[in-house]
């Protein structure tokens, strides 16, 4: 007689729900969300407030220095006394300038107020770095001519804008075609220092060569568009709001690449 295969027993977890027996589903426990590291929290807080990338680098640098100065203690365990010791050491041991010491103080105040959500009171006993009084160094006209005579192409144009229009370096490098008003002889500087816009003059000596240079940019931009390229980056969320704005020649960055341009007689 053949053996009858007995049914295998199944071990179910039973639960009484609404008076009946049901198989209890095993729900996996979701993994615990890890809290971001301190410096990642600092970066996130800075980017939420649209601070510049240089400010982010400087603040992260000083917070690292502060932590290592106190043997890698967490800033949440420290306060005004430790901040004062760190700032005093910058002035006495490293002999940093007053502006550097103030930058370190601002970084630490941002850390405690915006990231750790702690109010820091008066930091007592800090040895302040003295701000010296210096006379400005002003080159003569002949020295300026000598500098410009050594430059050519886009380097000469950028130097003329820095000297004649008072642009900062990154303001010049981020200058877009549409920001130059050749009719009113004005330059619109967008998102300058402090994320502020301002207007400045367009030097007459650079108006004609800059116009020719921008014509070469427009031709290159059009050629790039025909080849499926030519899009430029847009600030913040403008690229999502205006998907085709990056193709416009007005948004092209003037000094983002090496374009063929020579001053010829514009020395």
C-alpha positions as CSV (number, residue, x, y, z in Angstrom):
1,X,0.0,0.0,0.0
2,X,1.4,3.3,-1.1
3,X,2.1,5.8,1.7
4,X,-0.1,8.7,1.8
5,X,1.8,12.0,1.7
6,X,0.7,13.9,4.8
7,X,0.1,17.6,4.2
8,X,2.9,19.8,5.4
9,X,2.0,22.1,8.3
10,X,2.3,25.8,7.6
11,X,3.2,28.0,10.5
12,X,1.1,31.1,10.1
13,X,0.9,33.9,12.5
14,X,-2.8,34.4,13.3
15,X,-4.4,37.6,14.4
16,X,-8.0,38.2,15.5
17,X,-9.4,41.1,13.4
18,X,-13.1,41.9,13.6
19,X,-13.8,38.6,15.2
20,X,-12.2,36.5,12.5
21,X,-8.8,34.6,12.0
22,X,-6.6,36.2,9.4
23,X,-3.0,35.7,8.4
24,X,-1.0,38.5,9.8
25,X,1.2,40.2,7.2
26,X,4.8,40.8,8.2
27,X,5.5,44.4,7.5
28,X,9.2,45.2,7.2
29,X,10.4,47.9,9.5
30,X,11.5,51.0,7.5
31,X,15.2,51.8,7.9
32,X,15.9,54.6,10.3
33,X,16.6,58.0,8.6
34,X,20.1,59.0,9.4
35,X,20.5,62.6,10.5
36,X,22.8,64.6,8.2
37,X,26.3,65.3,9.4
38,X,27.0,68.7,10.9
39,X,28.8,70.2,7.9
40,X,26.1,68.9,5.5
41,X,23.5,70.7,7.7
42,X,25.6,73.8,7.4
43,X,25.7,73.6,3.7
44,X,22.0,73.0,3.4
45,X,21.2,76.0,5.7
46,X,23.5,78.2,3.6
47,X,22.0,77.1,0.3
48,X,18.4,77.5,1.6
49,X,19.3,81.2,2.1
50,X,21.0,81.5,-1.3
51,X,24.3,82.6,0.1
52,X,27.2,82.6,-2.4
53,X,29.4,79.6,-2.9
54,X,32.4,81.5,-1.6
55,X,30.5,82.2,1.6
56,X,29.7,78.5,1.9
57,X,33.3,77.5,1.5
58,X,34.5,80.1,4.0
59,X,31.9,79.2,6.7
60,X,32.6,75.4,6.3
61,X,36.3,76.1,6.6
62,X,36.0,78.0,9.8
63,X,33.7,75.6,11.4
64,X,36.1,72.8,10.7
65,X,39.0,74.8,12.2
66,X,36.8,75.5,15.3
67,X,36.1,71.8,15.8
68,X,39.7,70.7,15.3
69,X,41.0,73.5,17.6
70,X,39.0,71.9,20.4
71,X,40.1,68.4,19.7
72,X,37.1,67.4,17.6
73,X,34.5,68.2,20.2
74,X,31.0,68.7,18.9
75,X,30.0,72.3,18.8
76,X,26.7,71.5,20.6
77,X,28.9,70.7,23.6
78,X,30.6,74.1,23.5
79,X,29.6,77.7,23.8
80,X,30.8,81.3,24.4
81,X,34.0,80.3,26.3
82,X,35.2,78.0,23.5
83,X,34.4,80.5,20.8
84,X,36.3,83.2,22.7
85,X,39.4,81.0,23.0
86,X,39.3,80.1,19.3
87,X,39.0,83.7,18.2
88,X,41.7,84.9,20.5
89,X,44.1,82.2,19.2
90,X,43.5,83.4,15.7
91,X,44.6,86.9,16.7
92,X,47.5,86.0,19.1
93,X,49.0,82.8,17.6
94,X,48.2,83.1,13.9
95,X,48.1,86.9,13.8
96,X,45.2,87.0,11.3
97,X,43.7,90.3,10.1
98,X,40.6,91.8,11.7
99,X,38.5,91.0,8.7
100,X,39.6,87.3,8.9
101,X,38.7,87.1,12.6
102,X,35.3,88.7,11.9
103,X,34.6,86.2,9.1
104,X,35.4,83.3,11.6
105,X,33.1,84.9,14.1
106,X,30.2,85.2,11.6
107,X,30.7,81.6,10.6
108,X,30.3,80.4,14.2
109,X,27.4,82.6,14.9
110,X,25.7,81.2,11.8
111,X,26.4,77.7,13.0
112,X,24.9,78.2,16.4
113,X,21.9,80.3,15.4
114,X,20.8,78.7,12.1
115,X,22.0,75.1,12.4
116,X,22.1,74.3,16.2
117,X,19.4,76.7,17.0
118,X,21.2,78.2,20.0
119,X,21.5,81.8,20.9
120,X,25.1,82.8,21.7
121,X,25.5,85.6,24.1
122,X,28.3,88.1,24.5
123,X,31.6,86.4,23.9
124,X,33.8,87.9,26.6
125,X,37.6,88.1,26.8
126,X,38.3,87.9,23.0
127,X,41.6,89.4,21.9
128,X,40.6,91.5,18.9
129,X,42.8,91.8,15.8
130,X,43.6,95.4,15.1
131,X,42.6,96.9,11.8
132,X,45.7,98.8,10.5
133,X,45.4,102.0,8.5
134,X,47.1,101.6,5.1
135,X,47.5,104.0,2.2
136,X,46.1,102.8,-1.1
137,X,48.5,101.9,-3.9
138,X,47.3,103.8,-7.0
139,X,49.2,102.9,-10.3
140,X,50.2,105.8,-12.5
141,X,48.7,106.2,-16.0
142,X,51.9,105.0,-17.6
143,X,51.8,101.8,-15.4
144,X,48.2,101.2,-16.4
145,X,49.1,101.5,-20.1
146,X,52.0,99.1,-19.6
147,X,49.7,96.5,-18.1
148,X,47.1,96.8,-20.9
149,X,49.9,96.6,-23.6
150,X,50.8,93.1,-22.3
151,X,47.2,91.9,-22.8
152,X,45.3,90.8,-25.9
153,X,42.0,89.3,-26.9
154,X,39.4,88.5,-24.3
155,X,42.0,89.1,-21.5
156,X,42.3,92.7,-22.6
157,X,38.5,93.1,-22.7
158,X,38.0,91.7,-19.2
159,X,40.8,93.9,-17.8
160,X,39.2,97.0,-19.4
161,X,35.9,96.1,-17.8
162,X,37.5,95.5,-14.4
163,X,39.4,98.8,-14.6
164,X,36.9,101.0,-16.5
165,X,33.6,99.8,-15.3
166,X,34.5,98.8,-11.7
167,X,33.4,95.1,-12.1
168,X,34.5,92.4,-9.7
169,X,36.2,89.4,-11.3
170,X,33.2,87.0,-10.9
171,X,30.8,89.7,-12.1
172,X,32.8,90.1,-15.2
173,X,33.1,86.3,-15.9
174,X,29.3,85.9,-15.4
175,X,28.4,88.8,-17.6
176,X,25.7,87.9,-20.2
177,X,25.2,89.4,-23.6
178,X,21.8,90.9,-22.7
179,X,23.3,92.8,-19.8
180,X,25.2,95.2,-22.0
181,X,23.2,98.2,-23.2
182,X,25.2,99.8,-26.0
183,X,22.6,102.5,-26.6
184,X,22.6,103.8,-23.0
185,X,26.3,102.9,-22.5
186,X,25.4,101.0,-19.3
187,X,26.2,97.5,-17.9
188,X,23.6,95.8,-15.7
189,X,25.4,93.7,-13.1
190,X,23.1,91.0,-11.8
191,X,23.4,89.2,-8.5
192,X,26.6,91.0,-7.5
193,X,28.0,91.1,-4.0
194,X,25.3,90.6,-1.5
195,X,23.1,89.2,-4.3
196,X,22.2,92.7,-5.4
197,X,21.8,94.2,-8.9
198,X,23.3,97.5,-9.9
199,X,24.1,99.5,-13.0
200,X,27.5,100.8,-14.0
201,X,28.9,102.7,-17.0
202,X,30.2,101.1,-20.2
203,X,33.6,102.7,-21.0
204,X,33.7,104.4,-24.3
205,X,37.1,103.0,-25.1
206,X,35.8,99.4,-25.0
207,X,32.4,99.9,-26.7
208,X,33.4,99.1,-30.3
209,X,35.8,96.2,-29.6
210,X,33.3,94.7,-27.1
211,X,30.5,94.9,-29.8
212,X,32.7,93.0,-32.2
213,X,33.5,90.4,-29.6
214,X,29.8,89.9,-28.8
215,X,29.1,89.5,-32.5
216,X,31.6,86.6,-32.6
217,X,29.8,85.1,-29.5
218,X,26.4,85.3,-31.3
219,X,27.8,83.5,-34.4
220,X,29.4,80.8,-32.3
221,X,26.2,80.4,-30.3
222,X,24.1,80.0,-33.4
223,X,26.5,77.4,-34.8
224,X,26.3,75.5,-31.5
225,X,22.5,75.6,-31.6
226,X,22.5,74.1,-35.1
227,X,24.7,71.2,-33.8
228,X,22.3,70.5,-30.9
229,X,24.3,72.4,-28.3
230,X,24.4,76.0,-27.2
231,X,22.3,75.9,-24.0
232,X,23.6,78.0,-21.1
233,X,23.0,77.5,-17.4
234,X,20.3,79.7,-15.8
235,X,20.3,80.8,-12.2
236,X,18.1,79.2,-9.5
237,X,14.8,77.7,-10.9
238,X,14.6,79.7,-14.1
239,X,15.6,76.7,-16.2
240,X,12.5,74.8,-15.1
241,X,10.2,77.9,-15.4
242,X,11.5,78.8,-18.9
243,X,12.8,75.7,-20.5
244,X,13.8,77.4,-23.8
245,X,15.4,80.5,-22.3
246,X,18.8,78.9,-22.1
247,X,18.9,78.8,-25.9
248,X,18.6,82.5,-26.4
249,X,21.7,84.4,-27.4
250,X,21.0,87.1,-24.8
251,X,21.6,84.6,-22.0
252,X,25.0,83.5,-23.4
253,X,27.9,84.2,-21.0
254,X,30.3,86.6,-22.6
255,X,33.6,85.3,-21.2
256,X,32.8,81.6,-20.7
257,X,35.1,80.4,-23.5
258,X,37.9,81.4,-25.8
259,X,36.6,83.3,-28.8
260,X,38.7,84.6,-31.7
261,X,39.1,88.3,-31.1
262,X,42.1,90.6,-31.5
263,X,42.3,94.3,-30.5
264,X,44.1,95.4,-33.7
265,X,44.2,99.2,-33.3
266,X,42.4,99.3,-29.9
267,X,45.6,99.5,-27.8
